[in-house]
């Protein structure tokens, strides 16, 4: 008797998409929704079109690095 009910429930879950979506939401969906909301909150701290400029650290100007190596190139025709 119990096996019969389990079989019917399994068939309903497998072949009825709305039930499948609901079961998926119960099992996994809540965590996904919370994570997406958190990510959206992090991204929305800056307004759309706003430009953010990071300042260079002070010690970068005092670096002894003057540039890279020069590399010869050949023009390809």
Buried (B, 14 or more C-beta within 10 A) or exposed (E): EEEEEEEEEEEEEEEEEEEEEEBEEEEEEEEEEEEEEEEEEEEEEEEEEEEEEEEEEEEEEEEEEEEEEEEEEEEEE
